[in-house]
C-alpha cells in the first residue's frame, strides 16, 4: 500500500498586513525621503501622498490609511484645523505631525486638536519610525522633553522654560497671530479663515492683551519677528 503523497502546496503566510500610511507635505523631496524610509520597513507601506490638505481629502476615502503623517505648515489650511477636519471625517484615524517647528509651542496644540503625536524633523529616521509604530499600537508619542513638560503641567508645576506668552493664545488666536506675522491684513485673514472682520479684530485685541503689547503696530512687529524665527535655516 502506497504512503499518502506529501502536499506540495505553499504554506499560508502568517505575516501581518502592512500598516498603511498617507503622507501629506507640500515639499516633494520631503515626501520622497519619507516614502523611501517607510517602504524599507517590513511592517509599513505608503498608500498615498498629498501636497496639501485639499489633496489629502480627495484621496482619503479611496486609500483608507491607518495613519496620516503630515506637516503642520502647508498652503490652504492651518495644520491644526486640518487635523480637526480629518478627525471630523474619520474619527478613529491616527495623525502624527512631523514638523520643523518647536515642539514646545506646537506639540500640546496638536494633541488638543486630536493628533496622536508630534515629532520634529530633526529627530531622525529611527525616532520617526518608533513614533509611527507607537501610535499604531494605540499610544501617543511626544519626545521625552515634551512628555516631562506635560506631566509637570498636569501636576500643577510650572514647566521649565515655559515663559513664552505665545503659549497663552488659543488655537484660533495663535492661527491669526501667525497670519499677522505673514503680513496679512484683517480683511485677508477674515477671508482666509471664513470669519467676519469684526471677529478678527476681537481676536487681535485679545492677542494684544495676552502678549502685553500696547498697540496694533507693536503686535504686527512682534508677530513678524516671531514668524521670522520659525523659518527654516537656509
Secondary structure, 3 states (H helix, E strand, C coil): CCCCCCCCCCCCCCCCCCEEEEEECCCHHHHHHHHHHHHCCCCEEEEEEECCHHHHHHHHHHHCCCEEEECCEECCEEHHHHHHHHHHHCCCCEEEEEECCCHHHHHHHHHHHCCCEEEEHHHCHHHHHHHHHHHHCCCCECCHHHHHHHHHHHCCCCCCCCCCHHHHCCHHHHHHHHHHHCCCCHHHHHHHHCCCHHHHHHHHHHHHHHCCCCCHHHHHHHHHHHHHHCCCCC
